[in-house]
């Protein structure tokens, strides 16, 4: 998960996304917007890493 976050942050640094914002966006996409970073579980990391590539 850490490598995924680092890659996405690096690819989007021009728009000012940092890891905290990215994690919040991932939680929103996973329908868990009220979840805190301290509440993250393995399933949240799996959601992020399994959905890295989107079909165009």
C-alpha positions as CSV (number, residue, x, y, z in Angstrom):
1,X,0.0,0.0,0.0
2,X,2.8,2.4,0.8
3,X,4.4,2.0,-2.6
4,X,1.0,2.6,-4.2
5,X,0.5,5.8,-2.2
6,X,4.0,7.0,-3.0
7,X,3.4,6.4,-6.8
8,X,0.1,8.1,-6.9
9,X,1.3,11.1,-4.9
10,X,4.4,11.5,-7.1
11,X,2.2,11.3,-10.3
12,X,-0.1,14.0,-9.0
13,X,2.2,16.3,-7.1
14,X,1.4,19.1,-9.5
15,X,-2.1,19.3,-8.1
16,X,-1.0,19.2,-4.5
17,X,-2.2,15.7,-3.4
18,X,-0.5,14.3,-0.4
19,X,-0.9,10.9,1.3
20,X,-3.5,12.2,3.7
21,X,-5.7,13.6,1.0
22,X,-5.3,10.5,-1.1
23,X,-6.3,8.2,1.7
24,X,-9.4,10.3,2.4
25,X,-10.3,10.1,-1.3
26,X,-9.9,6.3,-1.3
27,X,-12.1,6.0,1.7
28,X,-14.8,8.2,0.0
29,X,-14.5,6.0,-3.1
30,X,-14.9,2.9,-0.9
31,X,-18.1,4.4,0.7
32,X,-16.5,4.9,4.1
33,X,-16.1,8.7,4.2
34,X,-16.3,8.9,8.0
35,X,-13.6,6.4,8.7
36,X,-10.4,7.8,10.2
37,X,-6.8,6.8,9.2
38,X,-6.3,5.1,12.5
39,X,-9.3,2.8,11.6
40,X,-7.8,1.6,8.4
41,X,-7.9,-2.2,7.9
42,X,-6.4,-4.6,5.4
43,X,-9.6,-4.5,3.3
44,X,-9.1,-0.8,2.7
45,X,-5.5,-1.3,1.5
46,X,-6.7,-4.1,-0.7
47,X,-9.4,-1.9,-2.2
48,X,-6.8,0.7,-3.1
49,X,-4.3,-1.7,-4.6
50,X,-6.8,-3.8,-6.5
51,X,-8.2,-0.7,-8.2
52,X,-4.9,0.9,-9.2
53,X,-5.5,0.5,-12.9
54,X,-8.8,1.6,-14.4
55,X,-9.8,0.5,-17.9
56,X,-10.0,3.4,-20.4
